[in-house]
């Protein structure tokens, strides 16, 4: 038996927050200390969080017009790694790959 109220669907939660669900998304990993600077240079629809000491930015429709340039400008001068874009159901995989690439870059690979 399930206790408590039902969880809203992603679509309902996004609508309540005034956020448009993207068709595709990618995760960007950066140093936690750089998260505010990078996020501040991205459009307001990017979602940010700190996960286990690493900055995480979820970027909707990263292959959309002008998005690559926005992402490059946001991370300019800071180590960051962008995971592969895909459906929202693949965001965890995008995050895993972005975080691994950031760790490799920080280690000098």
Sine and cosine of phi, psi and omega as CSV:
sin_phi,cos_phi,sin_psi,cos_psi,sin_omega,cos_omega
0.00,0.00,0.59,-0.80,-0.03,-1.00
-0.99,-0.12,0.73,-0.69,0.01,-1.00
-0.97,-0.24,0.51,-0.86,0.06,-1.00
0.99,0.10,0.09,-1.00,-0.03,-1.00
-0.95,0.32,0.43,-0.90,0.03,-1.00
-0.91,0.41,0.54,-0.84,0.04,-1.00
-0.97,0.23,0.67,-0.74,0.02,-1.00
-0.94,0.34,0.47,-0.88,0.06,-1.00
-0.94,0.35,0.30,-0.95,0.02,-1.00
-0.85,0.53,-0.63,0.78,-0.01,-1.00
-0.89,0.45,-0.71,0.70,0.01,-1.00
-0.91,0.42,-0.68,0.73,0.00,-1.00
-0.90,0.45,-0.67,0.74,0.02,-1.00
-0.90,0.43,-0.68,0.74,0.00,-1.00
-0.89,0.46,-0.68,0.73,0.01,-1.00
-0.89,0.45,-0.53,0.85,0.01,-1.00
-1.00,0.06,-0.08,1.00,-0.04,-1.00
0.95,0.30,0.49,0.87,-0.04,-1.00
-0.91,-0.42,0.72,-0.69,0.02,-1.00
-1.00,0.09,0.82,-0.57,0.06,-1.00
-0.93,0.38,0.81,-0.58,0.01,-1.00
-0.97,0.23,0.38,-0.93,0.08,-1.00
-0.96,0.29,-0.60,0.80,0.06,-1.00
-0.69,-0.73,0.29,-0.96,-0.01,-1.00
-0.44,-0.90,0.31,-0.95,0.07,-1.00
-0.61,-0.79,0.43,-0.90,0.05,-1.00
-0.98,-0.22,0.66,-0.75,0.09,-1.00
-0.91,-0.41,0.76,-0.65,0.03,-1.00
-0.96,-0.29,0.64,-0.77,0.03,-1.00
-0.49,-0.87,0.17,-0.99,0.09,-1.00
-0.89,0.45,0.62,-0.78,-0.02,-1.00
-0.83,0.55,-0.59,0.81,0.00,-1.00
-0.91,0.41,-0.39,0.92,-0.02,-1.00
-0.99,-0.11,-0.08,1.00,-0.11,-0.99
-0.84,0.54,-0.75,0.67,-0.02,-1.00
-0.88,0.47,-0.67,0.74,0.00,-1.00
-0.91,0.42,-0.72,0.69,-0.01,-1.00
-0.92,0.40,-0.74,0.67,-0.02,-1.00
-0.88,0.48,-0.59,0.80,-0.01,-1.00
-0.92,0.40,-0.30,0.95,0.01,-1.00
-0.99,-0.16,-0.01,1.00,0.02,-1.00
-0.98,-0.20,0.34,-0.94,0.06,-1.00
-0.86,0.51,0.37,-0.93,-0.07,-1.00
-0.89,0.46,-0.27,0.96,-0.01,-1.00
-0.99,0.13,-0.04,1.00,0.08,-1.00
-0.98,0.21,0.71,-0.71,0.01,-1.00
-0.98,-0.20,0.69,-0.73,-0.05,-1.00
-0.82,-0.57,0.47,-0.89,0.07,-1.00
-0.31,-0.95,0.34,-0.94,0.14,-0.99
-0.97,-0.26,0.82,-0.57,-0.03,-1.00
-0.83,-0.56,0.92,-0.39,0.05,-1.00
0.78,0.63,0.69,0.72,0.06,-1.00
0.99,0.15,0.14,0.99,0.02,-1.00
-0.85,-0.53,0.66,-0.75,0.06,-1.00
-0.97,0.26,0.69,-0.72,0.01,-1.00
-0.79,-0.61,0.77,-0.64,0.07,-1.00
-0.83,-0.56,0.82,-0.57,0.09,-1.00
-0.99,-0.12,0.84,-0.54,-0.09,-1.00
-0.90,-0.43,0.88,-0.47,0.02,-1.00
-0.98,0.20,0.62,-0.79,0.05,-1.00
0.70,0.71,0.84,0.54,-0.07,-1.00
-0.90,0.43,-0.30,0.95,0.03,-1.00
-1.00,-0.06,0.07,1.00,0.00,-1.00
-0.92,0.39,0.20,-0.98,-0.03,-1.00
-0.83,0.56,0.83,-0.56,0.06,-1.00
0.98,0.18,-0.11,0.99,-0.08,-1.00
-0.92,0.38,-0.66,0.75,-0.02,-1.00
-0.85,0.52,-0.68,0.73,0.02,-1.00
-0.91,0.42,-0.63,0.78,0.04,-1.00
-0.88,0.47,-0.69,0.73,-0.03,-1.00
-0.92,0.40,-0.70,0.72,0.02,-1.00
-0.88,0.47,-0.70,0.71,0.02,-1.00
-0.89,0.45,-0.65,0.76,-0.04,-1.00
-0.89,0.46,-0.64,0.77,-0.06,-1.00
-1.00,-0.04,-0.04,1.00,-0.07,-1.00
-0.76,0.65,0.81,-0.58,0.03,-1.00
0.99,0.17,0.04,1.00,-0.01,-1.00
-0.79,-0.62,0.59,-0.81,0.06,-1.00
-0.94,0.34,0.79,-0.61,0.04,-1.00
-0.42,-0.91,0.44,-0.90,0.01,-1.00
-0.67,-0.74,0.73,-0.69,0.00,-1.00
-0.97,-0.24,0.82,-0.57,0.07,-1.00
-0.97,0.24,0.14,-0.99,-0.01,-1.00
-0.93,0.36,0.57,-0.82,0.07,-1.00
-0.98,0.19,0.50,-0.87,0.04,-1.00
-0.05,-1.00,-0.15,-0.99,0.03,-1.00
-0.90,0.43,0.39,-0.92,-0.03,-1.00
-0.83,0.56,-0.49,0.87,0.00,-1.00
-0.91,0.42,-0.25,0.97,-0.02,-1.00
-0.97,-0.25,0.19,0.98,-0.03,-1.00
-0.88,0.48,-0.59,0.81,0.01,-1.00
-0.88,0.47,-0.65,0.76,0.03,-1.00
-0.92,0.38,-0.66,0.75,0.05,-1.00
-0.86,0.51,-0.68,0.73,0.02,-1.00
-0.89,0.45,-0.71,0.70,0.01,-1.00
-0.85,0.53,-0.70,0.72,-0.02,-1.00
-0.95,0.33,-0.63,0.77,0.03,-1.00
-0.89,0.45,-0.71,0.70,-0.01,-1.00
-0.90,0.44,-0.66,0.75,0.03,-1.00
-0.91,0.42,-0.65,0.76,0.03,-1.00
-0.91,0.41,-0.63,0.77,0.05,-1.00
-0.89,0.45,-0.71,0.70,0.02,-1.00
-0.87,0.50,-0.67,0.74,0.01,-1.00
-0.90,0.44,-0.68,0.74,0.01,-1.00
-0.90,0.43,-0.66,0.75,0.01,-1.00
-0.92,0.40,-0.47,0.88,0.02,-1.00
-1.00,0.09,-0.04,1.00,0.04,-1.00
1.00,0.02,0.28,0.96,0.01,-1.00
-0.96,0.29,0.00,0.00,0.00,0.00
